Amino acid sequence: MSEASEQNPTPAPEDNSEQFSTMALEAEGESEGGKKMSKKEAAKLDRLRKKQELKAAATANSGAAAPASEDPLAANYGDVPLNELQSKAVTGRQWTEVGKLDSGFEAQTVLFRGRLQAKRGKGKLAFLVVRERGFTVQCVLNVKPDVVSPQMVKYATALSTESIIDIEGVVSVPKVPIESTTQKVEVHVTKIYSISNAEPVLPVNIDDAARSETEIVKAEQAGEPVIRVNQDTRLNNRVLDLRTPANQAIFRLQSEVGMFFEQYLRAKDFIALHTPKLMPGSSEGGSAVFKLDYMGTPACLAQSPQLHKQMAICADFGRVYEIGPVFRAERSFTHRHLCEFVGLDVEMEIKEHYSEVMDIVDELFVSMFDSINKNSQKQLEAINRQYPFKPLKYLPRTLRLTFEEGIKMLEEAGVNVDPLGDLNTENERKLGELVKEKYDTEFYILHRYPLAVRPFYTMPCYDNPTYSNSFDVFIRGEEIISGAQRVHEPQLLEKRARELGIDVKTISTYIDAFRYGAPPHGGFGVGLERVVMLFCALNNIRKTSLFPRDPNRLAP
Amino acid sequence: MSEASEQNPTPAPEDNSEQFSTMALEAEGESEGGKKMSKKEAAKLDRLRKKQELKAAATANSGAAAPASEDPLAANYGDVPLNELQSKAVTGRQWTEVGKLDSGFEAQTVLFRGRLQAKRGKGKLAFLVVRERGFTVQCVLNVKPDVVSPQMVKYATALSTESIIDIEGVVSVPKVPIESTTQKVEVHVTKIYSISNAEPVLPVNIDDAARSETEIVKAEQAGEPVIRVNQDTRLNNRVLDLRTPANQAIFRLQSEVGMFFEQYLRAKDFIALHTPKLMPGSSEGGSAVFKLDYMGTPACLAQSPQLHKQMAICADFGRVYEIGPVFRAERSFTHRHLCEFVGLDVEMEIKEHYSEVMDIVDELFVSMFDSINKNSQKQLEAINRQYPFKPLKYLPRTLRLTFEEGIKMLEEAGVNVDPLGDLNTENERKLGELVKEKYDTEFYILHRYPLAVRPFYTMPCYDNPTYSNSFDVFIRGEEIISGAQRVHEPQLLEKRARELGIDVKTISTYIDAFRYGAPPHGGFGVGLERVVMLFCALNNIRKTSLFPRDPNRLAP
């Protein structure tokens, strides 16, 4: 709660239109403050909470589950017993998706299933908002002889929000367009059944979880009670949190990103691989690995498909990719690290130069961004409503700077930086700003990194072994992709591994793979969560991981 | 070696055509007998091996690496030093794929990179077979002033097979079509460079690894020395083994199967999920799990995405799929079990009946099989050459039998079977035979399994809780898919888990997911390796796993 809310204790405006506003129901739910609240506010929320619990208890005892038997219309509403939902019959009834309901259905009877997102009763009248996969429609129950009984209206308003309900009703097109739902039509309910009742008190209300920071601040300034759901509460109740429009959009977008990645690469003759995640040694050495016992043998989880994707190149697959989990047992408590994430990995033969790999990165991501901006407008809008962001600036052909050029830009800007060390997060951000200023892009490639800061399998530059044929790619000042030409010569590979203190015995099958003829090759790896996070300028990678795993979190 | 080979000690026929036969080189390599060989045969192979090693040693010392400096054509051949392959320059040279070389290139100079698959020198003439991604082309070096020197021919024939080489040459269309290569043209070499030399003695020769059982038996019967590469040798040297045409085809086919799966489901509004593989408890109870330490907390690897894909349904994603690794710490030493495999998982809301899930299975797989048969002919032919199989018999609409009907068929055939137990492998095979006989299909669905043999989350039948709303799908008498309607009601779910002895505390976040409104839903899981194995009637799942993991194998 901001301090401003104490100064403007304006009560929430009364809803006085026939159109139903979900805002009116917002103040319910558990208090989760990202900021501290005053005693007065705490007391207010406490009262709200008690009121909500009493209401819920009343609902639970009101016999909402069983429609009054004396009602001649009793068959038109009620809770469907489990037995009826155990694949009892195939009726052939036609179902309509909420997202497809439009004026084309005017005066027609439709049947759909969704969640009761919000409800409001007004005597003989009830308004419900029903949601299916992020789409919402307003449903009206109006007492009418032989169609809707007062008991039916009572049943509907007593249902707990987030319950799964079946609605049968007639579509009408209201004169004043409905603003609060995604669908602009209204459904006049003739039948309503609950398929699965939600518990009356939810640990997180979807409206609270869906509220943008702007709305929260505005409400606080207006002195209205408002709940800010913090991240741990969201993640502890991820199944509820994921129902918000922004989260629905984030994971639908992520699915589209993955599919674009695959389709682009397949059009370029890449094939999908599935490499093992159970490994005898540590896959790359260095960073911490999860260790386990494999039938009595020490094993670990792959930190990347690096070794096996290169072995697939030695096995003549030419161009390969993999989408799969990678595991890092690092105690990194940052906004951008996870202990398990989805790796998008690519490996390919190169004829002459690692720029062939950068060409793939360049075209793949530029065309992906174009495709998202063109085809995923609905998702971007939904994300933007809760987490406003500016569209990513990128060039039709991606800017490529050498590491030395990057260092020079930083030095000219007065930054003290080791010319042969790795860039720290702060300097990466700073360089991102300088690049944006100079080249008007937030997506660029930095290549020819110092060899010392890259893994042992990185190919040194032909002209100067201090540098390497490697690159990182940045979005909005953060590293998102790492790639390089690899050492394909077994003697040099073994030497490099030794120099970096790796026990070559543990990777002997990998090194041996290069002894029987190995083409020059290179590749790159991307974290799927980072692509979506940075494209949408989200501030935490946990927002783009379905069920995130970090050093403190292994559930749900 | 079969006994027949002793009776027909016919020597290998001499190659006496200009066309190069790879068969002539076949007898080289390490002896790996699936059967025992006679002393005489062993001695013969030993002599062969020694001859090969001497030859290899001679090659290594012959200065093949450095063309004679006195040759004015020295620049046209030789080993490319590593320095030249470290992304020195982008020349803009045009590369042609071996698989694209055809008569359209007649009289043109082409440049390509591939492996030296086989070679034969004949004085001033040398024939090479060059392979790229399974495609092969014959290359000819013929001494000619100002173009090909005798040293160049010598250099070419001294190269070790499986080396990566660059060839520049002129395409010609021979009068007699070339039978032994996939490409029907010939390339008259003008330049030849080795990019990466294979070690002269390979642990497995590709020709040996590529030979079909029919060819082996034929050679044995003709008394020719022939090598049968056993499975462990193949898997120990997987990078070489994967280069055979059959293996190239198997994994390209597998990639196509995965893509078809995704594209079909996306067209039906499914989205791709990525659920965590690191779990706090055992994901399904029962079968053995891999345990590990997660930052001081006991954890395990997911045995399937079951719990999280269902939670995604509770989180409003409606229809989801996942392609990802699943882990089973079972000591199963069978032809069809792995400790890590690729799961194709699907979960979806159902409106009325689990037949909605079976409908997806049915249409998905029938259209997948149609697509493979139509679009993957080249892969099927390559697999067929080494592992002959009959095309899968399946119906346009998949046969669905109830478990009770299956039991009845088995009983009528005189099989003694527990009507409420699970089918063992033998009875599954037997039923497969009976179904094929009666319905002329090797692909069918068996549903309404006894509840007792299914996991706790399986929905019991509405009319008889002894049975469940579940199904298995069979190909060629082996189970390939398991699916069911799930229990979406938290009380029943908890009760069923307890009944099966599962500690519900370990799955509390899963059970809680159903407390806030859960739609009826169902889904299924398939092993990608099994799809390819059974479609192609391969006899071991290790043939369709890129780098298999079984109780005895954690490498390479």
Contacts between the chains, C-beta under 8 A, distances in Angstrom:
chain1	res1	chain2	res2	distance
A	82	B	489	5.3
A	82	B	492	6.9
A	83	B	462	5.4
A	84	B	462	7.5
A	85	B	488	7.6
A	85	B	520	5.0
A	86	B	459	5.6
A	86	B	460	6.6
A	86	B	461	6.5
A	86	B	462	3.7
A	86	B	469	6.4
A	86	B	485	7.3
A	87	B	350	7.8
A	87	B	352	7.0
A	87	B	353	4.3
A	87	B	354	4.8
A	87	B	355	7.3
A	87	B	459	7.2
A	87	B	461	7.4
A	87	B	462	6.3
A	87	B	469	4.7
A	87	B	485	5.7
A	88	B	352	7.7
A	88	B	353	7.8
A	88	B	462	4.5
A	88	B	463	7.8
A	89	B	352	6.7
A	89	B	353	7.1
A	90	B	352	5.8
A	90	B	353	4.8
A	90	B	355	6.1
A	91	B	352	6.3
A	93	B	351	7.9
A	93	B	352	7.7
A	95	B	351	5.7
A	113	B	349	7.7
A	113	B	351	6.7
A	113	B	519	6.8
A	115	B	316	7.2
A	115	B	517	5.8
A	116	B	517	7.9
A	131	B	316	7.7
A	132	B	316	7.9
A	132	B	318	7.6
A	133	B	316	5.9
A	133	B	317	7.4
A	133	B	318	4.8
A	134	B	316	7.1
A	160	B	517	8.0
A	162	B	516	5.1
A	162	B	517	4.3
A	163	B	517	4.8
A	164	B	517	4.8
A	164	B	518	6.8
A	164	B	519	4.9
A	195	B	519	6.7
A	195	B	520	6.8
A	196	B	488	6.2
A	196	B	489	7.2
A	196	B	514	7.8
A	196	B	517	5.1
A	196	B	518	5.0
A	196	B	519	6.6
A	196	B	520	7.8
A	197	B	517	7.1
A	198	B	515	7.2
A	198	B	516	4.6
A	198	B	517	3.9
A	199	B	515	5.0
A	199	B	516	6.2
A	202	B	516	5.7
A	238	B	311	7.6
A	238	B	315	7.2
A	239	B	311	5.3
A	239	B	314	4.9
A	239	B	315	4.7
A	239	B	512	7.8
A	239	B	513	4.4
A	239	B	516	6.9
A	240	B	315	7.8
A	240	B	516	5.9
A	242	B	312	7.6
A	242	B	315	3.6
A	242	B	316	6.9
A	242	B	317	7.6
A	243	B	315	5.9
A	243	B	316	4.7
A	247	B	315	8.0
A	248	B	316	6.3
A	248	B	317	7.5
A	251	B	271	7.0
A	251	B	273	7.5
A	251	B	317	6.9
A	252	B	271	5.7
A	254	B	272	7.8
A	254	B	274	7.9
A	255	B	271	4.0
A	255	B	272	4.3
A	255	B	273	7.6
A	258	B	272	5.3
A	259	B	262	7.0
A	259	B	266	6.5
A	259	B	272	6.7
A	262	B	259	7.0
A	262	B	262	7.3
A	266	B	259	6.5
A	271	B	251	7.0
A	271	B	252	5.7
A	271	B	255	3.9
A	272	B	254	7.8
A	272	B	255	4.3
A	272	B	258	5.2
A	272	B	259	6.8
A	273	B	251	7.5
A	273	B	255	7.6
A	273	B	546	6.3
A	274	B	254	7.9
A	274	B	325	7.1
A	274	B	342	4.5
A	274	B	528	7.0
A	274	B	546	6.2
A	275	B	546	6.3
A	275	B	547	6.4
A	276	B	325	7.7
A	276	B	340	5.6
A	276	B	546	7.7
A	276	B	547	5.0
A	276	B	548	7.9
A	276	B	549	5.3
A	277	B	277	7.3
A	277	B	325	5.1
A	277	B	327	7.7
A	277	B	340	6.5
A	278	B	290	7.6
A	278	B	327	7.2
A	278	B	339	7.0
A	278	B	340	5.3
A	278	B	549	5.3
A	278	B	554	6.3
A	279	B	554	7.4
A	280	B	554	4.8
A	280	B	555	4.9
A	290	B	278	7.6
A	290	B	292	5.4
A	290	B	293	7.7
A	290	B	294	7.1
A	291	B	292	6.7
A	291	B	293	7.2
A	292	B	290	5.4
A	292	B	291	6.7
A	292	B	292	4.0
A	292	B	301	7.6
A	293	B	290	7.7
A	293	B	291	7.2
A	294	B	290	7.1
A	294	B	339	7.7
A	294	B	554	5.4
A	295	B	329	7.3
A	295	B	331	7.1
A	295	B	339	7.7
A	295	B	551	5.2
A	295	B	552	7.8
A	295	B	554	8.0
A	297	B	554	5.8
A	299	B	554	5.8
A	301	B	292	7.6
A	301	B	301	7.9
A	308	B	546	7.4
A	308	B	547	6.0
A	311	B	238	7.6
A	311	B	239	5.3
A	311	B	547	7.6
A	311	B	556	6.9
A	312	B	242	7.6
A	312	B	546	7.1
A	314	B	239	4.9
A	315	B	238	7.2
A	315	B	239	4.7
A	315	B	240	7.8
A	315	B	242	3.6
A	315	B	243	5.9
A	315	B	247	8.0
A	316	B	115	7.2
A	316	B	131	7.7
A	316	B	132	7.9
A	316	B	133	5.9
A	316	B	134	7.1
A	316	B	242	6.9
A	316	B	243	4.8
A	316	B	248	6.4
A	317	B	133	7.4
A	317	B	242	7.6
A	317	B	248	7.5
A	317	B	251	6.9
A	318	B	132	7.6
A	318	B	133	4.8
A	323	B	323	7.4
A	324	B	324	6.3
A	324	B	325	6.5
A	325	B	274	7.1
A	325	B	276	7.7
A	325	B	277	5.1
A	325	B	324	6.5
A	325	B	325	7.0
A	327	B	277	7.7
A	327	B	278	7.2
A	329	B	295	7.3
A	331	B	295	7.1
A	339	B	278	7.0
A	339	B	294	7.7
A	339	B	295	7.7
A	340	B	276	5.6
A	340	B	277	6.4
A	340	B	278	5.3
A	342	B	274	4.5
A	349	B	113	7.7
A	350	B	87	7.8
A	351	B	93	7.9
A	351	B	95	5.7
A	351	B	113	6.7
A	352	B	87	7.0
A	352	B	88	7.7
A	352	B	89	6.7
A	352	B	90	5.8
A	352	B	91	6.3
A	352	B	93	7.7
A	353	B	87	4.3
A	353	B	88	7.7
A	353	B	89	7.1
A	353	B	90	4.8
A	354	B	87	4.8
A	355	B	87	7.3
A	355	B	90	6.1
A	459	B	86	5.6
A	459	B	87	7.2
A	460	B	86	6.6
A	461	B	86	6.5
A	461	B	87	7.4
A	462	B	83	5.4
A	462	B	84	7.5
A	462	B	86	3.7
A	462	B	87	6.3
A	462	B	88	4.5
A	463	B	88	7.8
A	469	B	86	6.4
A	469	B	87	4.7
A	485	B	86	7.3
A	485	B	87	5.7
A	488	B	85	7.6
A	488	B	196	6.2
A	489	B	82	5.3
A	489	B	196	7.2
A	492	B	82	6.9
A	509	B	555	5.4
A	509	B	556	3.4
A	510	B	556	7.3
A	512	B	239	7.8
A	512	B	556	7.9
A	513	B	239	4.4
A	513	B	556	7.5
A	514	B	196	7.8
A	515	B	198	7.2
A	515	B	199	5.0
A	516	B	162	5.1
A	516	B	198	4.6
A	516	B	199	6.2
A	516	B	202	5.7
A	516	B	239	6.9
A	516	B	240	5.9
A	517	B	115	5.8
A	517	B	116	7.9
A	517	B	160	7.9
A	517	B	162	4.4
A	517	B	163	4.7
A	517	B	164	4.8
A	517	B	196	5.1
A	517	B	197	7.0
A	517	B	198	3.8
A	518	B	164	6.8
A	518	B	196	5.0
A	519	B	113	6.8
A	519	B	164	4.9
A	519	B	195	6.6
A	519	B	196	6.6
A	520	B	85	5.0
A	520	B	195	6.8
A	520	B	196	7.8
A	528	B	274	7.1
A	546	B	273	6.3
A	546	B	274	6.2
A	546	B	275	6.3
A	546	B	276	7.7
A	546	B	308	7.4
A	546	B	312	7.1
A	547	B	275	6.3
A	547	B	276	5.0
A	547	B	308	6.0
A	547	B	311	7.6
A	548	B	276	7.9
A	549	B	276	5.3
A	549	B	278	5.3
A	551	B	295	5.1
A	552	B	295	7.7
A	554	B	278	6.3
A	554	B	279	7.5
A	554	B	280	4.8
A	554	B	294	5.4
A	554	B	295	8.0
A	554	B	297	5.8
A	554	B	299	5.8
A	555	B	280	4.9
A	555	B	509	5.4
A	556	B	311	6.9
A	556	B	509	3.4
A	556	B	510	7.3
A	556	B	512	7.9
A	556	B	513	7.4
